Amino acid sequence: MKLNEFFKGSIKIAVAIVISVIILFVIGWGGLKLLDMKEKVDTKKYEIIKPWLVDLQENLQITLQTRTKLVNGQMLAEVTIDGYPPYLSDPNLKARNRNANLVLLFKDIDGFKVLAKTIPIHDFSEIVNAKGLPTGLSYEFSNYIGVDDYSRISQLRVEWTLETQIPVSRASSKIVDSTDSDPCAPNLSKAERLKRLANFGTLRQISDGSYEAGSHAVTFFTYDNSLLYCR
């Protein structure tokens, strides 16, 4: 009799242990699910595009706009440069600046660096207008970064290694100052305008009817070669 009672007691204890283990497992599983759901909710809000605007007019004559979002642990970014200043088209500086860089510094609220991205100028794509003239640059990239780090980013700063001062030779200075060197003067033939345009640097045709030299450009109507645009 006592033996039966012993076995019954043992069975009750075993059942209680099993039930306790199951309850602990359910609680643990539920806790993990709640944490997972919270993490997904926290991550989801960072999938909304966040814009960053940096005014570089004073030093580079451009405005830099960046859009970022975090998806599956990757920061996706689109960089757009509004403006195409003369130092980007000048033949001499264009060659020197080919290996120059823009450095995007994503920082926290106190100015400490969270992420740095170096972009060579030659990796940018040109943005052109309806006339085929460049008006800016664009670039896209992705970078692995954790939610915690991405959430810390509160400001964007930009550094650069660009050369912006266009060297002007004495000869070209005399030509530019001459009253008969302006390619935008009225009542000129196409040949004369191109001849004068060539005084500002290497003459290049950038599209049908459009030519540039240095920081100057001329566009003609293709049907009669009359002047459409000149700067």
Secondary structure, 3 states (H helix, E strand, C coil): CHHHHHHHHHHHHHHHHHHHHHHHHHHHHHHHHHHHHHHHHHHHHHHCCEEEEEEEHHHHCEEEEEEEEEECCEEEEEEEEECCCHHHHCHHHHHHHHHCEEEEEEECCCCCEEEEEEEEHHHCEEEECCCCCEEEEEEEEEEECCHHHHHHCCEEEEEECCCCCCCCCHHHHHHHHCCCCCCCCCCCCHHHHHHHHHHHCCCEEEECCEEEECCEEEEECCCCCCEEEEC
